[in-house]
Amino acid sequence: MKHKIGHLISSSKYAGIEQHINELVSEFQNTDIKATIIADKKIKNHFNNLNFINFANKYRFNPFNIIRLYKILKQNEIQLLHCHGNKSIFLGSILKNFLNIKLVATVHAFKSKQQSVKNYDVVIKVNKNINLLHPKTALVRNWVKPNLSSKISSRDGPFIAIGRLEEVKRFNLLIDAWEEINMPLVIIGEGSKRKYLESLIAKRNLSSRITLTGQLSENQLSKVFESAKGLIITSKHEGGPRVALESLSYQIPVFGSSVGYLAELLSEELLANPEDEKQIIKTIRSCAHNANKIDVREATKNVLNKFSLNKAVQIHLKIYDELLSNDL
């Protein structure tokens, strides 16, 4: 009999965390796991061939949401609920009081308030720098997309930045830095700050150098990686960033804000303190002007060895099996 595991997602947008879950759960199909995605129907079309239950989690403190989720778990005989994202982790911690169910959380970025993970059986973190005050934690690194090409970038295209156009990504710092860089830059992604960034680019007279593409398909992104000159990170905090792994797999230089696991992979001169915006701008300018001299072959080797989907799958299966076998 297969173990019935639910993966709870709180977002109605398909981005990094959702992609992480999709690729992971897709690998469970030939195992003793029957996985079900519990998420907003707005992202259902991304989870092809996976069990999917619509759950629009708009408000964290809505009691009707909690009751509805309780019914979903009971009706589908979910034995273990794996929660991703702060809202989902909060809901799971409440339901633990009413259901005899195992709980696993994946923390994708640093959590200053950790009360909601207290009731969890296991808490997974995606990089070792996430400090969790929990007796049972596991490190499961992000991975390079399994369907990405393994070509080496020609590095004769534009610099790139990839991510949601939201405040936490701080693409405004990148635009500030680009005032002294006379080379093309492409910012890939969509979000609520798009109009603000467009106006900032126009105000700085950088429209001839900086392009906002919106969201790109995986095939389009692969094409971008094949010629990108460098990937720039400006985030204030990240669990990954996963896009850095993907870029390094193409031997694309990565530089900017030292977030997530970047310090494990890159040399100091490529990274700046994420709290020091002036240092970030200075580092971006220095690295961009010297991008042709940056050698990331060793980092690429580390990415391909350490950050694999197969390793992540095996660790998850072990965690699930240990928790559910204890109930037999």
Legacy VTK file of the C-alpha trace (Angstrom):
# vtk DataFile Version 3.0
C-alpha trace
ASCII
DATASET POLYDATA
POINTS 328 float
0.000 0.000 0.000
1.291 3.444 -0.929
1.901 6.156 1.661
-0.491 9.064 1.099
1.357 12.362 1.306
-0.014 15.849 0.686
2.111 18.785 -0.396
0.526 22.040 0.733
1.321 25.223 -1.235
0.048 28.619 -0.128
0.817 30.696 -3.212
-1.428 31.289 -6.198
1.603 32.036 -8.403
3.993 29.529 -9.948
7.544 30.513 -9.023
10.663 28.968 -7.457
9.067 27.106 -4.540
6.269 25.723 -6.701
8.755 24.579 -9.325
10.817 22.922 -6.576
7.766 20.945 -5.406
6.693 20.022 -8.931
10.059 18.522 -9.875
10.398 16.728 -6.548
6.907 15.197 -6.504
7.181 14.135 -10.154
10.013 11.818 -9.095
7.761 10.005 -6.579
5.494 8.493 -9.212
7.338 5.162 -9.393
7.820 4.808 -5.626
5.587 3.720 -2.727
4.440 7.344 -2.337
1.055 8.570 -3.525
1.610 12.337 -3.557
-1.133 14.929 -3.847
-0.610 18.631 -4.528
-2.943 20.793 -2.421
-2.881 24.283 -3.897
-4.763 27.048 -5.673
-6.315 25.959 -8.988
-4.592 28.957 -10.653
-1.358 26.947 -10.783
-2.893 23.535 -11.534
-1.866 23.524 -15.209
1.816 23.471 -14.191
1.426 20.146 -12.324
0.824 17.849 -15.271
-0.028 14.216 -14.468
0.062 14.825 -10.688
-2.840 14.415 -8.262
-4.135 17.916 -7.538
-6.749 19.254 -5.094
-7.862 22.869 -5.287
-7.302 24.827 -2.069
-7.297 28.629 -2.298
-5.425 29.701 0.822
-5.998 33.460 0.684
-6.026 34.329 4.368
-3.832 32.748 7.012
-6.260 33.279 9.911
-9.485 32.337 8.117
-11.147 29.547 10.184
-13.103 28.361 7.142
-9.811 27.676 5.363
-8.645 25.556 8.282
-11.915 23.585 8.327
-11.770 23.047 4.558
-8.183 21.839 4.702
-9.097 19.531 7.604
-11.832 17.968 5.436
-9.483 17.577 2.449
-6.941 15.736 4.557
-9.551 13.477 6.168
-11.391 12.650 2.934
-8.170 11.814 1.096
-6.707 9.882 4.056
-3.508 11.957 3.985
-1.005 10.388 6.383
1.709 13.024 6.130
1.373 16.682 5.214
4.445 18.376 3.760
4.097 22.163 4.003
5.972 24.708 1.905
5.976 28.463 2.576
5.071 30.409 5.703
1.277 30.329 5.271
1.234 26.581 4.687
3.555 25.925 7.623
1.306 28.012 9.873
-1.812 26.074 8.774
-0.093 22.739 9.282
0.890 23.679 12.830
-2.775 24.393 13.669
-4.082 21.173 12.122
-1.609 19.106 14.117
-3.825 19.822 17.145
-6.853 18.176 15.507
-5.449 15.421 13.320
-3.285 12.389 13.918
-0.984 13.271 11.053
2.761 13.542 10.473
4.073 16.986 9.547
7.107 17.958 7.491
8.018 21.558 6.662
10.471 22.830 4.087
11.906 26.224 4.979
13.101 27.882 1.781
14.441 31.051 3.427
15.426 32.270 6.888
12.578 32.444 9.418
12.980 34.929 12.265
9.796 33.621 13.930
10.026 29.863 14.339
7.049 29.161 16.584
5.027 27.675 13.704
7.550 24.866 13.070
7.490 23.747 16.708
4.775 21.113 16.105
6.532 19.595 13.095
8.066 16.140 13.104
10.861 17.130 10.700
11.929 20.489 9.309
13.901 20.583 6.069
16.127 23.514 5.143
17.504 24.133 1.662
20.860 25.549 2.751
23.038 25.066 5.814
23.009 28.778 6.707
19.330 28.679 7.676
19.396 28.406 11.471
16.472 26.430 12.856
15.746 25.863 16.536
14.215 22.439 16.013
15.394 19.037 17.332
14.885 17.226 14.009
16.173 19.028 10.926
17.495 17.851 7.579
19.491 19.592 4.885
18.140 19.037 1.374
19.878 21.246 -1.130
18.159 22.695 -4.166
19.107 21.173 -7.484
19.750 22.047 -11.089
16.646 21.632 -13.232
16.755 18.088 -14.613
15.675 19.201 -18.107
18.248 21.973 -18.556
20.803 21.579 -21.299
24.404 20.984 -20.255
25.909 23.399 -22.769
28.582 25.874 -21.741
27.546 29.488 -22.239
29.303 31.364 -25.039
29.220 34.384 -22.681
28.827 36.778 -25.597
25.257 37.797 -24.721
23.852 40.195 -22.119
24.161 40.097 -18.352
21.003 38.682 -16.771
19.024 38.888 -13.554
16.142 36.500 -12.919
13.366 36.565 -10.330
10.027 37.935 -9.245
9.839 41.694 -9.651
9.243 42.236 -5.943
10.881 44.388 -3.289
12.914 41.558 -1.738
14.798 41.043 -5.030
16.025 44.690 -4.977
16.375 45.086 -8.737
16.474 48.830 -8.061
20.052 48.294 -6.790
20.935 46.623 -10.069
19.554 49.589 -12.000
21.562 51.943 -9.766
24.722 49.939 -10.466
24.065 49.952 -14.218
24.430 53.723 -14.483
28.186 53.104 -14.726
28.054 49.940 -16.856
27.728 50.423 -20.592
26.672 46.870 -21.464
23.293 45.203 -22.068
21.311 43.812 -19.118
18.172 41.685 -19.281
15.915 41.351 -16.229
13.686 38.277 -16.497
10.556 37.890 -14.396
7.201 39.378 -13.553
5.758 41.003 -10.452
4.138 43.948 -8.728
7.213 46.212 -9.045
7.395 46.095 -12.843
5.973 49.587 -13.453
8.212 51.039 -10.759
11.298 49.435 -12.317
10.283 50.581 -15.805
9.926 54.158 -14.570
13.274 53.948 -12.769
15.000 52.698 -15.936
13.454 55.552 -17.943
14.348 58.119 -15.288
18.008 57.040 -15.383
18.018 57.042 -19.218
18.933 53.348 -19.264
16.242 52.060 -21.642
18.842 51.374 -24.337
20.844 49.158 -21.951
18.266 47.469 -19.686
15.391 45.287 -20.912
12.550 43.762 -18.872
11.304 40.613 -20.620
8.570 39.419 -18.291
8.270 35.690 -17.598
10.029 33.324 -20.003
9.335 29.672 -20.750
11.908 27.024 -19.829
12.968 26.711 -23.474
13.403 30.474 -23.769
15.377 30.563 -20.526
17.670 27.797 -21.749
18.444 29.891 -24.817
19.275 32.862 -22.576
21.658 30.737 -20.487
23.477 29.588 -23.629
24.905 33.085 -24.220
24.603 34.968 -20.900
27.701 36.913 -19.852
26.878 36.789 -16.133
24.054 36.375 -13.613
23.595 39.088 -10.995
21.965 38.512 -7.599
20.692 41.487 -5.568
18.278 39.774 -3.139
18.204 40.727 0.521
17.693 37.084 1.513
17.212 33.805 -0.348
16.992 30.120 0.450
18.935 29.412 -2.740
19.021 31.162 -5.086
18.299 28.278 -7.386
18.819 30.344 -10.521
22.484 30.627 -9.490
22.833 26.830 -9.677
21.297 26.819 -13.132
23.620 29.581 -14.318
26.710 27.909 -12.889
25.777 24.652 -14.625
26.350 26.624 -17.864
29.616 28.067 -16.460
28.046 31.523 -16.288
29.723 33.818 -13.715
27.469 34.644 -10.756
28.052 37.667 -8.528
26.323 40.183 -6.272
24.620 39.693 -2.909
25.950 36.848 -0.733
22.700 35.037 0.039
21.755 31.388 0.533
24.509 28.957 -0.381
26.478 31.306 -2.698
29.328 31.637 -0.185
29.779 27.849 -0.413
30.302 28.060 -4.157
31.875 31.410 -5.057
35.009 33.320 -4.117
34.784 36.347 -1.800
35.505 38.969 -4.448
32.307 37.982 -6.288
30.064 38.533 -3.272
28.928 41.419 -1.084
27.254 41.625 2.308
23.485 41.531 1.583
22.952 44.230 4.229
25.395 46.660 2.574
23.740 48.131 -0.521
26.721 50.329 -1.421
29.021 47.303 -1.350
26.597 45.338 -3.541
26.591 48.108 -6.168
30.390 48.355 -6.026
30.767 44.557 -6.407
28.363 44.451 -9.355
30.268 47.194 -11.181
33.653 45.598 -10.539
32.562 42.099 -11.585
30.649 43.270 -14.646
33.694 45.133 -15.961
35.892 42.070 -15.351
33.388 39.344 -16.256
35.567 37.851 -18.996
38.247 37.066 -16.396
35.933 35.261 -13.952
36.537 31.488 -13.878
33.690 29.458 -12.359
34.700 25.984 -13.543
35.325 24.758 -9.986
31.961 26.129 -8.852
30.277 24.378 -11.778
31.873 21.082 -10.747
30.619 21.542 -7.151
27.096 22.344 -8.335
26.866 19.234 -10.518
28.244 17.009 -7.707
26.382 18.374 -4.678
23.113 19.789 -5.976
21.279 16.891 -7.580
17.588 16.071 -7.746
18.266 12.359 -7.180
19.967 13.090 -3.840
17.046 15.286 -2.784
14.527 12.574 -3.692
16.384 9.910 -1.699
16.545 12.085 1.423
12.828 12.879 1.195
11.904 9.217 0.748
13.992 8.308 3.798
12.309 11.003 5.937
8.823 9.933 4.843
9.552 6.244 5.363
10.973 6.766 8.874
8.007 8.872 9.977
5.313 6.640 8.516
6.951 3.332 9.418
6.797 4.361 13.077
2.991 4.337 12.772
2.777 0.735 11.542
LINES 1 329
328 0 1 2 3 4 5 6 7 8 9 10 11 12 13 14 15 16 17 18 19 20 21 22 23 24 25 26 27 28 29 30 31 32 33 34 35 36 37 38 39 40 41 42 43 44 45 46 47 48 49 50 51 52 53 54 55 56 57 58 59 60 61 62 63 64 65 66 67 68 69 70 71 72 73 74 75 76 77 78 79 80 81 82 83 84 85 86 87 88 89 90 91 92 93 94 95 96 97 98 99 100 101 102 103 104 105 106 107 108 109 110 111 112 113 114 115 116 117 118 119 120 121 122 123 124 125 126 127 128 129 130 131 132 133 134 135 136 137 138 139 140 141 142 143 144 145 146 147 148 149 150 151 152 153 154 155 156 157 158 159 160 161 162 163 164 165 166 167 168 169 170 171 172 173 174 175 176 177 178 179 180 181 182 183 184 185 186 187 188 189 190 191 192 193 194 195 196 197 198 199 200 201 202 203 204 205 206 207 208 209 210 211 212 213 214 215 216 217 218 219 220 221 222 223 224 225 226 227 228 229 230 231 232 233 234 235 236 237 238 239 240 241 242 243 244 245 246 247 248 249 250 251 252 253 254 255 256 257 258 259 260 261 262 263 264 265 266 267 268 269 270 271 272 273 274 275 276 277 278 279 280 281 282 283 284 285 286 287 288 289 290 291 292 293 294 295 296 297 298 299 300 301 302 303 304 305 306 307 308 309 310 311 312 313 314 315 316 317 318 319 320 321 322 323 324 325 326 327
